[in-house]
């Protein structure tokens, strides 16, 4: 049984501190070797709404890509996520697969996730925890991509977030 290295983008703008803590707890419940980035306060993009807490986690798992995708949809639903069809809306808990090993695919989810190259709230925390990992398509490290990224139009403000024990 081989372990896969998975990167997950996590965000919340509804009861964001509570849902950030719950996502952290859930990651420790379902996965091994959980590593988390700093948390960033970021304005909503594409709609008027409260700001998000965004961060990235790296986990190890023996689950398949399909099983992780289904698990994330289930967890989002359990925490009140609605409107999956809407790209720009408020969210209680958003769990996005960013990378699954070095896989490039279009189903059940597109990997690597396009927002890695487009959104500061994804790329900055990814560069924090995996600076030397290379993007599976463009071949540059996440650190190189972040250094070349235009930060001026997308704010990411570090939050002094104190993680609690994953057991509760």
C-alpha positions as a printed Julia matrix, in Angstrom:
168×3 Matrix{Float64}:
   0.0    0.0     0.0
   1.62   3.22   -1.13
   1.07   6.61    0.42
   0.07   9.57   -1.69
   1.08  13.14   -0.92
  -1.95  15.38   -1.21
  -2.23  19.17   -1.0
  -5.56  20.67    0.03
  -6.74  24.27   -0.16
  -9.04  25.1     2.75
 -11.2   28.17    3.13
 -14.12  29.55    5.11
 -15.92  32.86    5.38
 -18.88  31.72    7.47
 -17.97  31.29   11.15
 -14.48  31.08    9.74
 -12.55  30.49   12.97
 -14.83  27.61   13.97
 -14.75  26.01   10.52
 -10.98  26.45   10.21
 -10.53  24.58   13.5
 -13.0   21.89   12.44
 -11.2   21.37    9.12
  -7.91  21.02   10.99
  -9.47  18.46   13.34
 -10.98  16.51   10.43
  -7.69  16.4     8.53
  -6.02  14.84   11.57
  -8.91  12.39   11.89
  -8.71  11.12    8.3
  -5.06  11.56    7.29
  -1.48  10.99    8.41
   1.44  13.43    8.61
  -0.67  16.59    8.43
   1.36  19.75    7.79
  -0.42  23.11    7.65
   0.51  26.51    6.29
  -0.13  29.77    8.05
  -3.7   31.04    7.84
  -4.38  34.1     5.7
  -7.23  36.59    5.83
  -8.27  37.28    2.25
 -11.08  39.36    0.77
 -13.88  37.56   -1.05
 -13.2   37.4    -4.79
 -15.89  37.51   -7.43
 -18.71  38.48   -5.05
 -19.52  40.81   -2.17
 -19.13  38.94    1.08
 -17.09  38.62    4.23
 -13.39  37.82    3.99
 -12.08  34.28    4.02
  -9.59  32.44    6.15
  -7.5   30.48    3.63
  -4.72  27.98    4.2
  -3.19  24.84    2.69
  -2.52  21.44    4.21
  -0.28  18.62    3.05
  -1.34  15.13    4.08
  -0.27  11.57    3.42
  -2.92   8.98    2.59
  -3.48   5.58    1.05
  -6.93   6.69   -0.16
  -7.52   6.97   -3.9
  -8.15  10.29   -5.59
 -11.82   9.35   -6.03
 -12.19   8.41   -2.35
 -10.66  11.7    -1.18
 -12.86  13.69   -3.56
 -15.98  11.97   -2.22
 -14.83  12.39    1.39
 -14.38  16.14    0.89
 -17.84  16.53   -0.67
 -19.34  14.58    2.26
 -17.51  16.69    4.87
 -18.46  19.95    3.15
 -22.12  18.84    3.14
 -21.98  17.83    6.81
 -20.77  21.33    7.64
 -23.51  23.05    5.66
 -21.81  23.68    2.32
 -24.38  24.49   -0.3
 -24.34  25.75   -3.85
 -21.49  23.6    -5.22
 -22.49  24.83   -8.64
 -21.66  28.43   -7.67
 -18.02  29.33   -8.07
 -18.29  32.62   -6.16
 -20.27  32.4    -2.93
 -19.84  32.26    0.84
 -18.75  28.92    2.28
 -18.69  27.26    5.67
 -15.91  24.85    4.73
 -14.28  24.6     1.33
 -11.91  21.66    0.78
 -10.2   21.78   -2.61
  -7.78  19.18   -3.91
  -4.81  21.11   -5.26
  -2.33  18.33   -6.02
  -2.36  14.54   -5.69
   1.25  13.4    -5.99
   2.32  14.75   -9.4
  -0.9   13.63  -11.12
  -2.33  15.58  -14.04
  -5.98  14.74  -14.78
  -9.44  16.12  -15.52
 -11.64  13.68  -13.57
 -13.04  13.34  -10.98
 -11.42  16.74  -10.43
  -8.95  18.78  -12.49
  -5.42  18.43  -11.14
  -3.32  20.34  -10.54
  -5.98  22.86   -9.63
  -5.88  25.94  -11.9
  -6.19  28.35   -8.94
  -2.62  27.48   -7.92
  -1.41  29.75  -10.72
  -4.24  32.29  -10.46
  -4.98  32.98   -6.78
  -2.66  34.37   -4.12
  -4.75  32.73   -1.39
  -3.81  29.33   -2.85
  -0.26  29.9    -4.07
   1.11  31.77   -1.04
   0.26  29.1     1.58
   1.3   26.37   -0.87
   4.69  28.06   -1.27
   4.91  28.29    2.54
   4.68  24.53    3.1
   6.11  23.15   -0.15
   8.51  25.78   -1.51
  10.67  23.26   -3.4
   7.86  21.15   -4.86
   7.44  21.6    -8.59
   4.12  22.35  -10.23
   3.29  19.19  -12.23
   2.59  21.11  -15.45
   4.71  24.28  -15.53
   7.71  22.7   -13.8
   8.59  25.65  -11.57
   8.71  25.36   -7.8
   5.9   26.87   -5.78
   8.43  29.29   -4.31
   9.47  30.44   -7.79
   5.83  30.82   -8.81
   5.05  32.87   -5.69
   8.08  35.13   -6.2
   6.92  35.86   -9.77
   3.26  36.34   -8.79
   1.74  39.86   -8.88
   0.74  40.25   -5.2
  -0.56  43.79   -5.62
  -4.1   42.9    -6.67
  -4.79  39.98   -4.31
  -4.29  40.62   -0.62
  -3.23  37.84    1.74
  -2.83  39.04    5.31
  -1.27  36.57    7.78
  -3.49  35.74   10.75
  -2.0   35.01   14.17
  -3.99  31.78   14.31
  -3.39  29.49   17.27
  -4.07  25.87   16.38
  -5.63  23.78   19.08
  -5.14  20.09   19.63
  -6.62  18.1    16.71
  -8.47  15.93   19.25
 -10.75  18.82   20.07
